[in-house]
Amino acid sequence: MLAQLAVRDFAIVERLNLELDAGMTVLTGETGAGKSILIDALGLTLGERASPKVVRSGAHGAEVIAVFEIPSDSDAAQLLLAQDLTSDGECILRRTIAADGRSRAYVNGRPVPLQVLRELGELLVDIHGQHAHQSLLKSAAQRRILDEYAHHEEALAQLASLQQRWQSTRKAMESLAVGPQDREQRLDYLRYQIDELDALDIGANELEALDDEHRRLAHASELLAICARALNELDGDGEGALTARVAGLCNTLGTMAAIDRSTDTIRELLDGAGIQLGEAAAELRHYQDTIDVDPARLQAVDTRLAAIHDSARKHRVDPAELPALRDTLRAEIVELEGAGERVDELRTEIDATVNAYAEAARALHESRAGAAGKLAAAITKNMRALGMPQGRLLIDVQADFDAPPSRDGADTVSFRVAVNPDQAPQPLASVASGGELSRISLAIQVIASEGSGVPTLIFDEVDAGIGGRVADIVGRELRRLAANRQVLCVTHLPQVASLAHHHVQVHKQSVRRRTHTDLRNLSGEDRVEEIARMLGGVDITDQAIAHARQMLESA
């Protein structure tokens, strides 16, 4: 469940810390106080898109932290384990948004891609917004609700895998499905290219060796001159040579060591330096002997390098990539020579995949059709409880098994509703009354929440346009949901607020021309006064106080 929500410099919120418990919690307050802003802030920790507009005016950036308590055997804990993110029964989601719009996401203190937040959010929280009925008008959303209700996760995963296999196999076949004449032309061209590369016959490390040899040959005279100067200074005939000078120093220090034996180490070090200087001189003479001023060889190396670079330009690759290119062209020849057989294999694989997909799609269609009646009956029951006694909802599931494979199966799902007994069921989008659509949406969302299995449910003013006896029913439905899961509800209805286990008041105040949003946990008389305010408006009468107290006692 959601245990804590901390918000800093988000919209009109400067700094808030909301601690939550199990059961049903309501957030109430005047319009514009910031109730829905808290839900928007939580949405950022669940992976929603960030905008620099959410950063509080004058602040450098916004930060939202959501702390969840999760059982070790939950899907969220398993996802954390798979991502190598330690949990210890806790999941801390953190999101920062800089004033320039840059956003960063963290899970348990470690930076993660935004997609990880989204995956975790789907397992932790289910948010039903006040405009949820807009998405419910779409067939895809209606199909998703039906699938969640019927627990079709495994069936959909199987269909998605089959659809991906069909798509990749089909793409592979299309790349090979050229006419015999075109294939032969391509083979002739590939063989011609390989003959040229075979004639060039460049070795794997030949280019690097040729470059090294070319530099030596091109600078042979300069290298010989450098060697001569270095050998003369190092080991020449005169007393100024380094080896002779070091030998003289060793003799001098030998005399000193005979007087003071503690200086013997210095003499030994110079002896070693003299030996190394002698070895260096020997290596330099050997290198000098290998330098060859050979114009004919230089011309041959020039010609070979030119041929390699010309071939590389022709094939539009780096010269060092020519050996790998020859292997690639040979592999393509092998593939094209066996293309006919490979196409037959791919066609057989496509047929098998399509058949498996069709079988899985039909099984899913039958399951959807069977679940549709049960879901429609449950939603209809909720609609009637929400003040639509003659209302009914039907769910049509139509399949097109001739359509190309899809990740969602072959079905189109349509929610059709009738508000009056003499009215034929119509698509949800045809419902004229906004109040009716809001109640139908709430009826659907309550059932959808029961099927989702998510531990925390949030309802953000989904009870708009509802009042009286229906509002009391809505409150009892939400409280019923809270028996097994955490429910957080933003509401303006006193009937709903009075039925909550916990009550948080959100209020806004201005200090020195800066607006702040604060929270108060209400209990006792404070809660009575807030319910009375929701009942009676600005002027709280004794009757409103008495009514509020009676509502809380009844709850």
C-alpha positions as CSV (number, residue, x, y, z in Angstrom):
1,M,0.0,0.0,0.0
2,L,1.0,3.7,-0.3
3,A,2.4,4.6,3.1
4,Q,3.8,8.1,2.4
5,L,3.7,10.8,-0.3
6,A,6.2,13.7,0.0
7,V,5.9,16.7,-2.4
8,R,8.2,19.6,-2.8
9,D,7.8,22.7,-5.0
10,F,5.1,21.1,-7.2
11,A,2.5,23.5,-8.6
12,I,1.1,25.5,-5.6
13,V,2.6,23.0,-3.1
14,E,5.7,24.2,-1.5
15,R,6.3,21.2,0.9
16,L,3.9,18.5,2.0
17,N,4.2,15.2,3.6
18,L,1.1,12.9,3.5
19,E,1.1,9.7,5.6
20,L,-1.5,7.1,4.8
21,D,-2.9,4.0,6.3
22,A,-4.9,1.0,5.1
23,G,-8.6,1.3,4.5
24,M,-10.4,4.2,2.9
25,T,-8.9,7.7,3.1
26,V,-10.7,10.8,1.8
27,L,-9.1,14.1,0.8
28,T,-11.5,17.1,1.1
29,G,-11.2,20.8,0.9
30,E,-12.3,23.9,-1.1
31,T,-12.1,23.9,-4.9
32,G,-8.6,24.8,-5.9
33,A,-7.0,23.9,-2.6
34,G,-4.7,21.3,-4.2
35,K,-6.5,17.9,-3.7
36,S,-6.1,16.7,-7.3
37,I,-2.6,18.3,-7.5
38,L,-1.5,15.6,-5.0
39,I,-2.8,12.9,-7.3
40,D,-1.0,14.5,-10.2
41,A,2.2,14.6,-8.2
42,L,1.8,10.9,-7.3
43,G,1.3,10.2,-11.0
44,L,4.8,11.5,-11.7
45,T,6.3,8.8,-9.5
46,L,4.3,6.3,-11.5
47,G,5.9,7.3,-14.7
48,E,3.6,9.9,-16.2
49,R,5.1,12.5,-18.5
50,A,6.7,15.5,-16.8
51,S,6.5,19.2,-17.8
52,P,8.5,22.1,-16.5
53,K,5.1,23.8,-15.9
54,V,4.6,21.7,-12.7
55,V,7.6,23.3,-11.0
56,R,6.5,25.9,-8.4
57,S,7.1,29.4,-9.5
58,G,10.6,30.6,-8.4
59,A,11.8,27.1,-7.5
60,H,14.8,25.4,-9.2
61,G,12.9,22.1,-9.5
62,A,10.2,19.8,-8.1
63,E,10.5,16.5,-6.3
64,V,7.9,13.8,-5.5
65,I,8.6,10.7,-3.3
66,A,6.1,7.9,-2.9
67,V,6.8,5.2,-0.3
68,F,5.0,1.8,-0.7
69,E,4.9,-1.1,1.6
70,I,5.0,-4.3,-0.5
71,P,4.8,-8.0,0.5
72,S,7.9,-10.1,-0.4
73,D,5.7,-12.4,-2.6
74,S,4.0,-9.6,-4.6
75,D,4.5,-8.9,-8.3
76,A,6.1,-5.6,-7.5
77,A,8.7,-7.3,-5.2
78,Q,9.4,-9.8,-8.0
79,L,9.9,-6.9,-10.5
80,L,12.3,-5.2,-8.1
81,L,14.2,-8.4,-7.7
82,A,14.4,-8.9,-11.5
83,Q,15.8,-5.3,-11.9
84,D,18.3,-5.9,-9.1
85,L,16.6,-3.2,-6.9
86,T,16.6,-4.3,-3.3
87,S,13.2,-3.9,-1.5
88,D,13.2,-5.2,2.1
89,G,9.4,-4.9,2.1
90,E,9.6,-1.3,0.9
91,C,9.5,0.4,-2.5
92,I,10.5,4.1,-2.7
93,L,9.7,5.8,-6.0
94,R,11.3,9.3,-6.5
95,R,11.0,11.7,-9.4
96,T,12.7,15.1,-9.9
97,I,11.8,17.7,-12.5
98,A,14.2,20.6,-13.1
99,A,12.9,24.0,-14.0
100,D,14.2,23.4,-17.6
101,G,12.1,20.3,-17.9
102,R,14.8,17.7,-17.3
103,S,13.4,14.7,-15.4
104,R,15.1,11.9,-13.4
105,A,13.6,8.8,-11.9
106,Y,14.8,6.7,-9.0
107,V,13.7,3.4,-7.3
108,N,15.1,2.7,-3.8
109,G,17.8,5.3,-4.3
110,R,19.0,4.1,-7.7
111,P,18.5,5.9,-11.0
112,V,16.2,3.9,-13.4
113,P,14.6,4.5,-16.9
114,L,11.1,5.9,-16.8
115,Q,9.7,2.7,-18.1
116,V,10.7,0.9,-14.8
117,L,8.5,3.5,-12.9
118,R,5.6,2.8,-15.3
119,E,5.9,-1.0,-14.9
120,L,6.0,-0.7,-11.1
121,G,3.2,1.9,-11.1
122,E,0.9,-0.6,-12.9
123,L,1.5,-3.1,-10.1
124,L,1.1,-0.6,-7.2
125,V,-1.6,1.9,-8.0
126,D,-4.8,2.2,-10.1
127,I,-5.9,5.8,-10.6
128,H,-9.4,6.6,-11.7
129,G,-9.6,10.2,-12.7
130,Q,-12.6,12.5,-12.9
131,H,-12.3,12.4,-16.7
132,A,-12.0,8.6,-16.9
133,H,-15.3,8.4,-18.8
134,Q,-13.5,10.0,-21.8
135,S,-11.2,7.0,-22.2
136,L,-14.0,4.6,-21.5
137,L,-15.7,5.7,-24.7
138,K,-12.9,4.0,-26.7
139,S,-13.2,0.4,-27.8
140,A,-9.6,-0.4,-26.8
141,A,-10.3,0.7,-23.2
142,Q,-13.5,-1.3,-23.0
143,R,-11.6,-4.4,-24.3
144,R,-8.9,-3.9,-21.7
145,I,-11.5,-3.7,-18.8
146,L,-13.0,-6.9,-20.0
147,D,-9.6,-8.6,-20.2
148,E,-8.7,-7.4,-16.7
149,Y,-12.0,-8.6,-15.3
150,A,-11.5,-12.1,-16.9
151,H,-7.8,-12.2,-16.0
152,H,-6.6,-12.7,-19.6
153,E,-3.0,-11.8,-19.0
154,E,-1.5,-15.1,-20.0
155,A,-3.7,-15.4,-23.1
156,L,-2.8,-11.9,-24.2
157,A,0.9,-12.6,-23.6
158,Q,0.6,-15.7,-25.8
159,L,-1.1,-13.8,-28.6
160,A,1.5,-11.0,-28.5
161,S,4.3,-13.6,-28.8
162,L,2.6,-15.3,-31.7
163,Q,2.0,-12.0,-33.4
164,Q,5.6,-11.0,-33.1
165,R,6.8,-14.3,-34.4
166,W,4.4,-14.0,-37.4
167,Q,5.6,-10.5,-38.1
168,S,9.4,-11.3,-37.9
169,T,9.0,-14.5,-40.0
170,R,7.0,-12.7,-42.6
171,K,9.6,-9.9,-42.8
172,A,12.4,-12.5,-43.3
173,M,10.4,-14.2,-46.0
174,E,9.8,-11.0,-47.8
175,S,13.5,-10.2,-47.9
176,L,14.1,-13.5,-49.7
177,A,11.0,-13.6,-51.9
178,V,12.5,-12.2,-55.1
179,G,12.1,-13.7,-58.5
180,P,14.6,-16.2,-59.8
181,Q,15.9,-13.8,-62.4
182,D,16.5,-11.1,-59.8
183,R,18.1,-13.6,-57.6
184,E,20.5,-14.8,-60.3
185,Q,21.4,-11.2,-61.1
186,R,22.2,-10.5,-57.5
187,L,24.3,-13.7,-57.3
188,D,26.3,-12.8,-60.4
189,Y,27.0,-9.4,-58.9
190,L,28.1,-10.9,-55.6
191,R,30.4,-13.4,-57.2
192,Y,32.0,-10.6,-59.3
193,Q,32.6,-8.6,-56.1
194,I,34.1,-11.7,-54.3
195,D,36.3,-12.4,-57.2
196,E,37.7,-8.9,-57.0
197,L,38.3,-9.3,-53.2
198,D,39.8,-12.7,-53.7
199,A,42.2,-11.2,-56.2
200,L,43.1,-8.5,-53.8
201,D,43.5,-11.1,-51.1
202,I,44.0,-8.7,-48.2
203,G,45.1,-10.4,-45.0
204,A,43.4,-9.8,-41.6
205,N,46.3,-7.6,-40.3
206,E,48.0,-6.8,-43.5
207,L,46.9,-3.1,-43.7
208,E,48.4,-2.2,-40.4
209,A,51.7,-4.0,-41.3
210,L,51.8,-2.2,-44.7
211,D,51.2,1.2,-43.1
212,D,54.1,0.6,-40.6
213,E,56.5,-0.6,-43.4
214,H,55.5,2.4,-45.6
215,R,56.4,4.8,-42.9
216,R,59.8,3.2,-42.3
217,L,60.6,3.1,-46.1
218,A,59.5,6.6,-46.7
219,H,61.6,7.9,-43.8
220,A,64.6,5.6,-44.1
221,S,67.2,8.3,-44.7
222,E,65.9,10.3,-41.7
223,L,65.9,7.2,-39.5
224,L,69.6,6.4,-40.4
225,A,70.7,9.9,-39.6
226,I,69.0,9.8,-36.2
227,C,70.6,6.4,-35.4
228,A,74.1,7.7,-36.3
229,R,73.7,10.8,-34.1
230,A,72.3,8.8,-31.2
231,L,75.1,6.1,-31.4
232,N,77.8,8.8,-31.5
233,E,76.4,10.4,-28.4
234,L,75.8,7.2,-26.6
235,D,78.8,5.1,-27.4
236,G,81.2,7.1,-29.7
237,D,85.0,7.0,-29.8
238,G,85.5,10.2,-27.8
239,E,85.5,10.6,-24.0
240,G,82.2,12.6,-24.2
241,A,80.2,9.5,-25.0
242,L,77.6,8.6,-22.3
243,T,79.0,5.1,-21.8
244,A,82.6,6.5,-21.3
245,R,81.4,9.2,-18.9
246,V,79.4,6.8,-16.8
247,A,82.3,4.4,-16.6
248,G,84.5,7.3,-15.4
249,L,82.0,8.1,-12.7
250,C,81.9,4.5,-11.6
251,N,85.7,4.6,-11.1
252,T,85.5,7.8,-9.1
253,L,82.7,6.4,-6.9
254,G,84.7,3.2,-6.5
255,T,87.4,5.3,-4.7
256,M,84.7,6.9,-2.5
257,A,83.2,3.5,-1.7
258,A,86.6,2.3,-0.6
259,I,86.7,5.1,2.0
260,D,83.0,4.9,3.0
261,R,81.3,1.6,2.3
262,S,77.8,3.2,2.8
263,T,78.1,4.8,-0.7
264,D,78.6,1.4,-2.4
265,T,74.9,1.3,-3.4
266,I,75.3,4.5,-5.4
267,R,78.2,3.0,-7.3
268,E,76.2,-0.2,-8.0
269,L,73.3,1.9,-9.4
270,L,75.7,3.6,-11.8
271,D,77.2,0.3,-12.8
272,G,73.6,-0.9,-13.7
273,A,73.1,2.3,-15.7
274,G,76.3,1.7,-17.6
275,I,75.2,-1.8,-18.5
276,Q,71.8,-0.6,-19.7
277,L,73.4,2.2,-21.8
278,G,75.6,-0.5,-23.4
279,E,72.6,-2.7,-24.2
280,A,70.7,0.3,-25.6
281,A,73.6,1.0,-27.9
282,A,73.7,-2.6,-29.1
283,E,69.9,-2.6,-29.8
284,L,70.3,0.7,-31.7
285,R,73.0,-0.8,-33.9
286,H,70.8,-3.8,-34.6
287,Y,67.9,-1.5,-35.6
288,Q,70.2,0.5,-37.8
289,D,71.2,-2.6,-39.7
290,T,67.5,-3.3,-40.4
291,I,66.8,0.0,-42.1
292,D,66.8,-0.4,-45.8
293,V,66.7,2.4,-48.3
294,D,64.8,0.5,-51.1
295,P,62.9,2.7,-53.6
296,A,61.6,-0.3,-55.4
297,R,60.0,-1.8,-52.3
298,L,58.6,1.6,-51.3
299,Q,56.9,1.7,-54.8
300,A,55.5,-1.8,-54.3
301,V,54.1,-0.9,-50.9
302,D,52.6,2.3,-52.3
303,T,50.9,0.3,-55.1
304,R,49.5,-2.3,-52.7
305,L,48.1,0.4,-50.4
306,A,46.5,2.2,-53.3
307,A,44.8,-0.9,-54.5
308,I,43.4,-1.6,-51.0
309,H,42.1,2.0,-50.6
310,D,40.6,2.0,-54.1
311,S,38.7,-1.2,-53.3
312,A,37.5,0.2,-50.0
313,R,36.2,3.4,-51.7
314,K,34.4,1.2,-54.3
315,H,32.7,-0.8,-51.6
316,R,32.1,2.2,-49.3
317,V,33.8,0.7,-46.3
318,D,36.8,1.3,-44.2
319,P,39.9,-0.4,-45.6
320,A,40.2,-2.5,-42.5
321,E,36.7,-3.8,-43.0
322,L,37.4,-5.4,-46.4
323,P,38.2,-9.0,-45.0
324,A,34.9,-8.9,-43.0
325,L,33.0,-7.6,-46.1
326,R,34.2,-10.6,-48.1
327,D,32.8,-13.0,-45.4
328,T,29.5,-11.1,-45.5
329,L,29.2,-11.3,-49.2
330,R,29.9,-15.1,-49.1
331,A,27.3,-15.5,-46.4
332,E,24.7,-13.7,-48.6
333,I,25.6,-16.0,-51.6
334,V,25.0,-19.1,-49.4
335,E,21.6,-17.6,-48.3
336,L,20.5,-16.7,-51.8
337,E,21.6,-20.1,-53.2
338,G,19.3,-21.7,-50.6
339,A,16.7,-19.0,-50.8
340,G,14.1,-21.2,-52.4
341,E,14.4,-23.9,-49.7
342,R,14.5,-21.2,-47.0
343,V,11.4,-19.5,-48.4
344,D,9.5,-22.8,-48.2
345,E,10.7,-23.3,-44.6
346,L,9.6,-19.8,-43.6
347,R,6.2,-20.2,-45.4
348,T,5.7,-23.4,-43.4
349,E,6.6,-21.6,-40.2
350,I,4.2,-18.7,-41.0
351,D,1.4,-21.2,-41.6
352,A,2.0,-22.9,-38.3
353,T,2.2,-19.6,-36.5
354,V,-1.0,-18.4,-38.1
355,N,-2.8,-21.6,-37.1
356,A,-1.5,-21.4,-33.6
357,Y,-2.6,-17.7,-33.4
358,A,-6.1,-18.5,-34.8
359,E,-6.5,-21.3,-32.2
360,A,-5.4,-18.9,-29.4
361,A,-7.5,-16.1,-30.7
362,R,-10.6,-18.3,-30.8
363,A,-10.0,-19.5,-27.3
364,L,-9.7,-15.9,-26.1
365,H,-12.8,-14.9,-28.0
366,E,-14.8,-17.7,-26.3
367,S,-13.5,-16.6,-22.9
368,R,-14.3,-13.0,-23.6
369,A,-17.8,-13.8,-24.8
370,G,-18.4,-15.8,-21.6
371,A,-17.0,-13.1,-19.3
372,A,-18.8,-10.3,-21.1
373,G,-22.2,-11.4,-19.8
374,K,-20.9,-11.6,-16.2
375,L,-19.2,-8.3,-16.4
376,A,-22.3,-6.7,-18.0
377,A,-24.5,-8.0,-15.2
378,A,-22.2,-6.7,-12.5
379,I,-22.0,-3.3,-14.1
380,T,-25.8,-3.2,-14.6
381,K,-26.3,-4.0,-10.9
382,N,-24.0,-1.1,-10.0
383,M,-25.7,1.3,-12.4
384,R,-29.1,0.5,-10.8
385,A,-27.6,1.1,-7.3
386,L,-26.3,4.4,-8.5
387,G,-29.8,5.8,-9.3
388,M,-30.4,4.3,-12.7
389,P,-33.1,1.7,-11.8
390,Q,-34.0,0.9,-15.4
391,G,-30.4,1.1,-16.7
392,R,-28.7,-1.9,-18.2
393,L,-25.4,-2.5,-20.0
394,L,-24.6,-5.0,-22.7
395,I,-21.1,-6.0,-23.9
396,D,-20.8,-7.0,-27.6
397,V,-17.8,-9.1,-28.5
398,Q,-17.3,-9.3,-32.3
399,A,-14.5,-11.3,-33.9
400,D,-12.8,-11.0,-37.3
401,F,-10.7,-14.1,-37.6
402,D,-9.7,-13.1,-41.2
403,A,-7.9,-10.0,-40.0
404,P,-4.0,-10.1,-39.7
405,P,-2.7,-11.3,-36.3
406,S,-2.9,-8.6,-33.6
407,R,-1.4,-8.4,-30.1
408,D,-5.0,-8.0,-28.8
409,G,-6.6,-10.8,-30.6
410,A,-9.4,-10.8,-33.2
411,D,-12.1,-9.1,-31.1
412,T,-13.8,-5.7,-31.1
413,V,-15.4,-5.0,-27.7
414,S,-18.3,-2.6,-27.4
415,F,-20.1,-1.4,-24.3
416,R,-23.7,-0.6,-25.1
417,V,-26.0,1.0,-22.6
418,A,-29.7,1.7,-22.2
419,V,-30.9,4.1,-19.5
420,N,-34.6,3.7,-20.0
421,P,-36.6,0.5,-20.5
422,D,-38.0,1.5,-23.9
423,Q,-34.5,2.5,-25.2
424,A,-32.4,0.2,-27.4
425,P,-28.8,-0.2,-26.1
426,Q,-26.5,2.3,-27.7
427,P,-22.7,2.8,-27.6
428,L,-21.4,4.7,-24.5
429,A,-20.5,7.6,-26.7
430,S,-24.2,8.1,-27.5
431,V,-25.3,8.7,-23.9
432,A,-26.5,12.3,-23.9
433,S,-26.5,13.2,-20.2
434,G,-23.1,14.0,-18.7
435,G,-24.4,13.0,-15.3
436,E,-25.6,9.6,-16.6
437,L,-22.3,9.0,-18.3
438,S,-20.4,9.9,-15.0
439,R,-22.5,7.4,-13.0
440,I,-22.1,4.7,-15.7
441,S,-18.3,5.4,-15.7
442,L,-18.2,5.0,-11.9
443,A,-20.2,1.8,-12.0
444,I,-17.7,0.4,-14.6
445,Q,-14.6,1.7,-12.6
446,V,-15.7,0.0,-9.4
447,I,-16.0,-3.4,-11.1
448,A,-12.8,-2.8,-13.0
449,S,-11.0,-2.1,-9.8
450,E,-12.2,-5.4,-8.3
451,G,-10.7,-7.2,-11.3
452,S,-7.3,-5.4,-11.4
453,G,-5.8,-6.8,-8.2
454,V,-3.8,-3.6,-7.6
455,P,-3.3,-2.9,-3.9
456,T,-4.0,0.8,-4.0
457,L,-7.0,2.4,-5.7
458,I,-7.3,6.1,-6.2
459,F,-10.6,7.8,-7.2
460,D,-10.1,11.5,-8.1
461,E,-13.5,13.2,-8.0
462,V,-15.2,10.4,-10.0
463,D,-18.3,11.1,-8.0
464,A,-18.8,14.5,-9.7
465,G,-22.4,15.1,-10.7
466,I,-23.8,12.7,-8.1
467,G,-25.7,13.5,-4.9
468,G,-28.3,12.5,-2.4
469,R,-29.0,8.8,-1.8
470,V,-26.7,7.9,-4.8
471,A,-23.8,9.6,-3.1
472,D,-24.3,7.5,0.0
473,I,-24.3,4.3,-2.2
474,V,-21.1,5.5,-3.9
475,G,-19.4,6.0,-0.5
476,R,-20.5,2.5,0.7
477,E,-19.1,1.0,-2.6
478,L,-15.8,2.6,-2.0
479,R,-15.7,1.6,1.6
480,R,-16.5,-2.0,0.5
481,L,-13.5,-1.9,-1.8
482,A,-11.4,-0.7,1.1
483,A,-12.1,-3.9,3.0
484,N,-9.3,-5.7,1.0
485,R,-7.3,-2.8,-0.5
486,Q,-6.3,0.7,0.2
487,V,-8.6,3.3,-1.2
488,L,-7.8,7.0,-1.6
489,C,-10.6,9.2,-2.7
490,V,-10.7,13.0,-3.6
491,T,-14.3,14.1,-3.0
492,H,-16.7,17.0,-2.5
493,L,-19.5,14.8,-1.2
494,P,-20.1,14.7,2.5
495,Q,-21.9,11.3,2.1
496,V,-18.6,9.8,0.7
497,A,-16.3,11.6,3.2
498,S,-18.3,10.5,6.2
499,L,-17.9,6.8,5.3
500,A,-14.1,6.9,5.2
501,H,-11.8,5.4,7.8
502,H,-9.4,8.4,7.6
503,H,-10.0,12.0,6.7
504,V,-7.4,14.5,5.4
505,Q,-8.3,18.1,4.8
506,V,-6.4,20.1,2.1
507,H,-6.5,23.8,2.5
508,K,-4.8,26.7,0.8
509,Q,-3.5,29.9,2.4
510,S,-1.6,33.0,1.3
511,V,1.4,34.4,3.3
512,R,3.3,37.4,2.0
513,R,1.8,37.0,-1.4
514,R,2.8,33.4,-1.7
515,T,0.2,30.6,-1.8
516,H,0.8,27.5,0.2
517,T,-1.2,24.2,0.4
518,D,-1.3,22.4,3.8
519,L,-2.8,19.1,5.1
520,R,-4.6,18.3,8.3
521,N,-5.5,14.9,9.6
522,L,-9.1,15.3,10.9
523,S,-10.7,13.5,13.8
524,G,-13.3,14.2,16.4
525,E,-14.9,17.6,16.2
526,D,-12.6,18.8,13.5
527,R,-14.0,16.1,11.2
528,V,-17.5,17.0,12.2
529,E,-16.9,20.6,11.3
530,E,-15.4,19.6,7.9
531,I,-18.4,17.4,7.1
532,A,-20.7,20.3,8.1
533,R,-18.9,22.7,5.8
534,M,-19.3,20.2,3.0
535,L,-23.0,20.0,3.8
536,G,-23.8,23.7,4.4
537,G,-21.1,25.8,2.6
538,V,-19.6,28.9,4.2
539,D,-22.1,29.4,7.0
540,I,-22.0,26.3,9.2
541,T,-25.3,26.1,11.1
542,D,-26.2,24.0,14.1
543,Q,-28.4,21.9,11.9
544,A,-25.4,21.2,9.6
545,I,-23.3,20.3,12.7
546,A,-26.0,17.9,14.0
547,H,-26.4,16.3,10.5
548,A,-22.6,15.9,10.1
549,R,-22.4,14.2,13.6
550,Q,-25.3,11.9,12.7
551,M,-23.6,10.9,9.4
552,L,-20.3,10.0,11.1
553,E,-22.1,8.1,13.8
554,S,-24.0,6.1,11.2
555,A,-20.9,5.3,9.3
